[in-house]
Amino acid sequence: MSKRYLALIAAFLATSIYGINHTLAKEIMPIYIGSSGFIMLRLLGATLIFWLISLFTPYEKIEKRDFLKIIFAAVLGMCINMLAFFRGLELSTPINSGVIITLSPILVLILSYFFLKEKVTLKKILGIIIGFSGAIFLILNTSKTGMNAPNIPLGNSFFLLNASAYAGYLIVVKPLTSKYNIFTIMKWLFLIGLILSAPITYNQFVEVNWLELPWFAIWRMAYVVIGTTFLTYLFNIYALKTLSPTTVGSFIYLQPIITIVFALITANDTLDSIKLLSCLIIFIGVYLVSVKNRNN
């Protein structure tokens, strides 16, 4: 099997795991753990796993100039991205997160134009405008509270910040994938992310009553640490070694479908005309943006 097909499979698995995460993580926040505390759990768990695995991989020294890129990527991908997503999930609903996250490919395209010199056509510009319109429509036309969702508009705004940070992360980390081993990159990204986010996440982390957590919460936390954090970041960085950031980002288009289906099956959200229309508008936008050259 070619490297390209393996990279495509990795990107698909990453977005599938993440699509289910929208609901599983929502089910235990903030009852068993707050959004910030969950971030520290994710970063701490993934950092330990990546550093442990790196002990069995060839040692690589990071160039000084690349450390600045790694720090910037960690701020975007491990700090802002995670904090905004979980805070948004605490305030809003799984389906809203699944819809708004589809803006990431559009943002990746914009950043790719400025930093990677990727060509942007009129059709793609139109797609960008339509996609953003769908997200804004969703934010402005949903109720302020809902099923385990105390402030949906604010939560949706955090999802927008999450999508923007993730797009920036893909652009910044892409050049590093051609110079270093996957585990070398990830162990430093997560360690730096853990250190930088600790002042915000530590208090909620130590407030968790770890010894009295029910199995219901434990296996969901394990899924988020091992699946949503370790595996998704590993799969995405692997995919980036072969594919362009825009191609990897385009797999996010599948997340609303996975999120909506899983959330409805588990009765964690409801589907209404606002969500359907918003999803349709965003899909039209991302479809126009996704018309790309074959070499992407």
Secondary structure, 3 states (H helix, E strand, C coil): CCHHHHHHHHHHHHHHHHHHHHHHHHCCCCCCCCHHHHHHHHHHHHHHHHHHHHCCCCCCCCCHHHHHHHHHHHHHHHHHHHHHHHHHHHHCCHHHHHHHHHHHHHHHHHHHHHHCCCCCCHHHHHHHHHHHHHHHHHHHCCCCCECCECCHHHHHHHHHHHHHHHHHHHHHHHHHHHCCCHHHHHHHHHHHHHHHHHHHHHHHHHHCCHHHCCHHHHHHHHHHHHHHHHHHHHHHHHHHCCCCHHHHHHHHHHHHHHHHHHHHHCCCCCCCHHHHHHHHHHHHHHHHHCCCCCCC
